[in-house]
Amino acid sequence: MESTIETNSIQKKSLPETLKVLCILSFIGIGLFNFVSGIYNYATIDKKVIEMEAQIQKVEDSGNSMAISILQDAQNAVICAQQNKTSALIVSLISGLLCLAGVLMMWNLKKNGFFLYTIGELSPIIYTFLVIGVGKGTFGILTSAFTIIIPLVFVILYSVQLKHMD
């Protein structure tokens, strides 16, 4: 009888399926977007600036003013990213580590992991708006929306799972 009581009180809470799926998706996303993409962008941004200039020249020759405007917006963003590539890489890697630590803690049902994860997800958004600015033009608006929506959706989904964490 006494050993049954001890076993029940020692039983560890199991990881809910929704939280497990979120964590696995986050592990993949952190690896791809924070680490691989951050390093890849750092290594290739100079080449992207040159390619962008060539694309703009081709479109200018065609006379499509709407396409020229979109490409010039994109070029401005790429040039700004090139000028800030080292700080962007640092922010990407640090935010990735914060997110990874947060997800590992949430995997172990620790509520503090949510707060680390949230800081890790929001810091690149804040950095982008402070350094590059709010998206202007079609390209900037689409990029800004994509950059904000996915992290916010994950933060909201994790916040719903807080009830399972200690």
C-alpha positions in Angstrom: 0.0 0.0 0.0 2.7 2.4 1.0 4.8 1.7 -2.2 1.7 2.4 -4.3 1.3 5.8 -2.8 5.0 6.6 -3.4 4.9 5.4 -7.0 1.9 7.6 -7.7 3.5 10.7 -6.1 6.8 10.1 -8.0 5.2 9.6 -11.4 6.4 12.2 -13.9 3.9 14.1 -16.0 4.1 13.1 -19.6 4.6 15.5 -22.4 1.3 16.3 -24.1 1.2 15.5 -27.8 0.5 19.0 -28.9 3.5 20.3 -27.0 5.7 17.5 -28.3 4.7 18.4 -31.9 5.4 22.1 -31.3 8.8 21.3 -29.8 9.8 19.0 -32.7 8.7 21.7 -35.2 10.7 24.3 -33.2 13.8 22.1 -33.1 13.6 21.9 -36.9 12.8 25.6 -37.3 15.6 26.7 -35.0 18.1 24.6 -36.8 17.1 25.7 -40.2 16.2 29.3 -39.8 18.4 30.5 -36.9 21.5 28.6 -37.5 21.7 27.4 -41.1 19.9 30.3 -42.6 21.8 32.9 -40.5 25.2 31.5 -41.5 24.1 31.1 -45.1 22.8 34.6 -45.3 26.1 35.9 -43.8 28.1 34.0 -46.4 26.1 34.9 -49.4 24.7 38.4 -48.9 27.5 40.1 -51.0 26.6 37.9 -53.9 22.9 38.7 -53.5 23.6 42.4 -53.8 25.4 41.9 -57.1 22.6 39.6 -58.4 20.0 42.2 -57.3 21.8 44.9 -59.3 21.8 42.7 -62.4 18.1 41.9 -62.0 17.2 45.6 -61.7 19.2 46.4 -64.8 17.3 43.7 -66.8 13.9 45.0 -65.6 14.8 48.6 -66.2 15.6 47.6 -69.8 12.0 46.2 -70.1 10.4 49.3 -68.8 8.1 47.6 -66.2 7.8 50.4 -63.6 6.0 48.3 -61.0 8.6 45.5 -61.1 11.3 48.1 -60.9 9.8 49.6 -57.8 9.4 46.2 -56.1 13.0 45.3 -57.0 14.4 48.6 -55.8 12.6 48.1 -52.4 14.1 44.6 -52.2 17.5 46.0 -53.2 17.4 48.6 -50.4 16.6 45.8 -47.9 19.4 43.6 -49.2 21.9 46.4 -49.1 20.9 47.2 -45.5 21.2 43.6 -44.6 24.7 43.5 -46.2 25.8 46.5 -44.1 24.6 44.9 -40.9 25.5 41.2 -41.7 27.7 40.6 -38.7 25.2 42.0 -36.2 22.4 40.1 -37.9 24.4 36.8 -37.6 25.1 37.4 -34.0 21.4 38.2 -33.3 20.4 35.1 -35.2 22.7 32.8 -33.4 22.0 34.2 -29.9 18.2 34.1 -30.5 18.6 30.6 -31.8 20.3 29.5 -28.6 17.7 31.2 -26.5 14.9 29.5 -28.4 16.7 26.1 -28.3 17.2 26.4 -24.5 13.6 27.5 -24.1 12.2 24.6 -26.2 14.4 22.1 -24.3 13.0 23.4 -21.0 9.5 23.2 -22.3 10.2 19.7 -23.5 10.9 19.0 -19.8 7.7 20.8 -18.9 9.5 23.8 -17.3 7.4 27.0 -17.7 10.5 29.3 -17.7 11.4 27.8 -21.1 8.4 29.7 -22.6 9.9 33.0 -21.5 13.3 32.2 -22.9 11.7 31.0 -26.1 9.6 34.2 -26.4 12.6 36.4 -25.9 14.5 34.3 -28.6 11.6 34.7 -31.0 11.0 38.4 -30.5 14.6 39.6 -30.5 15.2 39.2 -34.2 11.9 40.9 -35.0 12.8 43.9 -32.8 16.4 43.9 -34.3 15.0 43.9 -37.8 12.7 46.8 -37.1 15.4 48.8 -35.4 18.1 48.2 -37.9 16.4 47.7 -41.2 13.1 49.5 -40.4 9.5 48.6 -41.0 8.9 47.2 -44.4 8.2 49.8 -47.1 6.8 48.9 -50.4 5.4 45.6 -51.5 8.5 43.6 -50.8 9.1 45.1 -47.4 5.5 44.6 -46.3 5.4 40.9 -47.4 8.8 40.2 -45.7 7.8 42.0 -42.5 4.5 40.1 -42.3 6.2 36.7 -42.8 8.9 37.6 -40.3 6.3 38.4 -37.6 3.5 35.9 -38.2 5.2 32.6 -37.8 7.1 33.5 -34.5 3.9 35.0 -33.0 1.8 32.0 -34.0 4.3 29.7 -32.2 4.5 31.9 -29.1 0.7 31.9 -28.9 0.6 28.1 -29.4 3.2 27.6 -26.7 1.3 30.0 -24.4 -1.8 27.7 -24.6 0.4 24.8 -23.5 1.6 26.6 -20.3 -1.1 24.9 -18.3 0.9 21.6 -18.7 4.1 23.1 -17.4 5.5 23.7 -13.9 
